[in-house]
């Protein structure tokens, strides 16, 4: 398996035809999702709707892989119990 590259390493005008998990693309985000584990009911709607496959389910808890999350907020919008908050990056 090859080493993961940053999106900045891609040539100008590149249209990636692969999943975002092959390129670290989360470093330009302005808001990031934070999951409140106490409120999370593990319905996995965030996992289903995430367009970048950044939501991780390990069988016990839901987390976010920030290397690939673009901060779109879809996960937070789809969460039926509002367990995901979008917070400013740094």
C-alpha positions as CSV (number, residue, x, y, z in Angstrom):
1,X,0.0,0.0,0.0
2,X,1.4,3.4,-0.9
3,X,1.9,6.2,1.5
4,X,-1.0,8.7,1.8
5,X,-0.5,12.0,0.1
6,X,-1.8,15.4,1.0
7,X,-4.3,17.1,-1.5
8,X,-1.6,19.7,-2.0
9,X,0.6,17.1,-3.7
10,X,-1.9,16.6,-6.5
11,X,-1.1,18.4,-9.8
12,X,-3.2,21.5,-10.7
13,X,-6.5,20.6,-12.3
14,X,-6.5,17.1,-11.0
15,X,-9.8,15.3,-10.8
16,X,-9.3,12.4,-8.3
17,X,-11.1,9.3,-9.5
18,X,-10.5,7.5,-6.2
19,X,-12.0,7.7,-2.8
20,X,-10.9,10.5,-0.5
21,X,-9.4,8.0,1.9
22,X,-6.4,7.8,-0.5
23,X,-5.6,11.5,-0.1
24,X,-5.5,13.4,3.2
25,X,-8.0,16.2,2.4
26,X,-9.1,17.4,5.8
27,X,-6.5,20.1,6.3
28,X,-8.5,22.9,4.7
29,X,-11.7,22.6,6.8
30,X,-13.0,25.5,8.9
31,X,-15.5,23.6,11.0
32,X,-15.2,20.1,12.3
33,X,-17.8,17.7,13.7
34,X,-17.4,16.6,17.3
35,X,-19.5,13.7,18.6
36,X,-21.0,13.7,22.1
37,X,-20.6,10.0,22.9
38,X,-23.1,10.3,25.8
39,X,-25.9,11.6,23.4
40,X,-25.0,9.2,20.5
41,X,-27.5,6.4,20.1
42,X,-25.3,4.6,17.5
43,X,-27.9,4.8,14.7
44,X,-25.1,5.2,12.2
45,X,-27.0,7.7,10.0
46,X,-23.9,9.9,10.1
47,X,-21.8,7.0,8.8
48,X,-24.4,6.3,6.0
49,X,-24.6,9.9,4.9
50,X,-20.9,10.9,5.1
51,X,-19.8,11.6,1.5
52,X,-16.1,11.2,2.4
53,X,-16.3,8.0,4.5
54,X,-14.8,10.0,7.4
55,X,-17.2,8.6,10.1
56,X,-15.7,5.5,11.7
57,X,-17.7,2.8,13.5
58,X,-15.5,0.4,15.5
59,X,-18.4,-1.7,16.8
60,X,-18.6,0.2,20.0
61,X,-18.4,3.9,19.3
62,X,-18.7,6.4,16.4
63,X,-15.7,8.7,15.7
64,X,-14.5,11.0,13.0
65,X,-11.3,10.5,11.0
66,X,-10.2,14.1,10.7
67,X,-7.6,13.3,8.0
68,X,-10.4,13.0,5.5
69,X,-13.3,15.0,7.0
70,X,-14.0,18.2,5.0
71,X,-16.3,19.7,7.6
72,X,-19.4,19.7,5.4
73,X,-21.8,19.2,8.3
74,X,-24.0,16.5,6.7
75,X,-23.3,14.2,9.7
76,X,-24.5,16.9,12.1
77,X,-27.6,17.6,10.1
78,X,-28.6,13.9,9.8
79,X,-28.1,13.1,13.5
80,X,-31.6,12.5,14.9
81,X,-30.5,13.2,18.5
82,X,-28.1,16.2,17.7
83,X,-25.1,14.4,19.2
84,X,-22.8,16.0,16.6
85,X,-21.8,19.6,16.9
86,X,-19.9,21.6,14.3
87,X,-17.1,23.5,16.0
88,X,-14.6,26.0,14.6
89,X,-11.3,24.4,13.7
90,X,-8.5,25.7,16.1
